[in-house]
């Protein structure tokens, strides 16, 4: 029995993302970038990724928790609506409704409108918590999307073909003082940061089963995978040149 519990506990470690390991990995990557390229813009981007990662841990935990004050307030409002409906039904004069067909039709129409209004109100209140959490998750995911594009901008001018061919530069050409090894490490760091952005985005969907948020996380993962694929094409060019 004890072995089974240990096995289940061990398996559970690999069935969900560990926020501590993600933050630790981001922190190590930030240190590596700043040590290899001190004072560089990529180091500042890695520092920003560290801040966003720390915020993502707190935000994802907030999203996963039930908003108890909001749920209590919604419960009270639903109970109030139910009480109003019950009171209206209690005061309804059914006998008078049947005195004329016009009164009956008018009463039925008014009753249907009330039922529809109450149903919409209850649906709005019941989905309020999910919409509040969704809004916060989408805002955070949008920040990750922007950061991914910023990383892509940093690697844009790191063209290995230009350095390997040693072609003449123009007046507007960016300064290229890195060696092929440094460019390879620079591009590798960019790829790692893009991968970590996808993992941070996944934290928001790990315990928040919202289709809109899940779709936004999938879009982030597709974006970072596509950008990383471009980077690895450059790294392959460098490796082939070395070979």
URZI-V558516 format. One record per residue. N is the residue number from 0. PHI is phi as a letter, one per 30 degrees, with the letter a starting at -180 (999 if undefined). Layout:
BEGIN
{{N	PHI} {N	PHI}}
END
This chain:
BEGIN
{{0	999} {1	d} {2	d} {3	d} {4	d} {5	d} {6	d} {7	d} {8	d} {9	d} {10	d} {11	d} {12	d} {13	c} {14	c} {15	a} {16	d} {17	c} {18	d} {19	d} {20	d} {21	d} {22	d} {23	d} {24	d} {25	d} {26	d} {27	d} {28	d} {29	e} {30	d} {31	d} {32	d} {33	d} {34	d} {35	d} {36	b} {37	d} {38	i} {39	d} {40	d} {41	d} {42	d} {43	d} {44	d} {45	d} {46	d} {47	d} {48	d} {49	d} {50	d} {51	d} {52	d} {53	d} {54	d} {55	d} {56	d} {57	d} {58	d} {59	d} {60	d} {61	d} {62	d} {63	d} {64	d} {65	d} {66	d} {67	d} {68	e} {69	d} {70	d} {71	d} {72	d} {73	d} {74	d} {75	d} {76	d} {77	d} {78	d} {79	d} {80	d} {81	d} {82	d} {83	d} {84	d} {85	d} {86	d} {87	d} {88	d} {89	d} {90	c} {91	d} {92	c} {93	d} {94	d} {95	d} {96	d} {97	d} {98	d} {99	b} {100	d} {101	d} {102	d} {103	d} {104	d} {105	d} {106	d} {107	d} {108	d} {109	d} {110	d} {111	d} {112	d} {113	d} {114	d} {115	d} {116	d} {117	d} {118	d} {119	d} {120	d} {121	d} {122	d} {123	d} {124	d} {125	d} {126	c} {127	d} {128	d} {129	d} {130	d} {131	d} {132	d} {133	d} {134	d} {135	d} {136	d} {137	d} {138	d} {139	d} {140	d} {141	d} {142	d} {143	d} {144	d} {145	d} {146	d} {147	d} {148	d} {149	d} {150	d} {151	d} {152	d} {153	d} {154	d} {155	d} {156	d} {157	d} {158	c} {159	d} {160	d} {161	d} {162	d} {163	d} {164	d} {165	h} {166	d} {167	d} {168	c} {169	c} {170	d} {171	c} {172	d} {173	d} {174	d} {175	b} {176	c} {177	d} {178	d} {179	d} {180	d} {181	d} {182	d} {183	d} {184	d} {185	d} {186	d} {187	d} {188	d} {189	d} {190	d} {191	d} {192	d} {193	d} {194	d} {195	d} {196	d} {197	d} {198	d} {199	d} {200	d} {201	d} {202	d} {203	d} {204	c} {205	d} {206	b} {207	b} {208	d} {209	c} {210	d} {211	d} {212	d} {213	d} {214	d} {215	d} {216	d} {217	d} {218	d} {219	d} {220	d} {221	d} {222	d} {223	d} {224	d} {225	d} {226	d} {227	d} {228	d} {229	d} {230	d} {231	d} {232	d} {233	d} {234	d} {235	d} {236	d} {237	d} {238	d} {239	d} {240	d} {241	d} {242	d}}
END
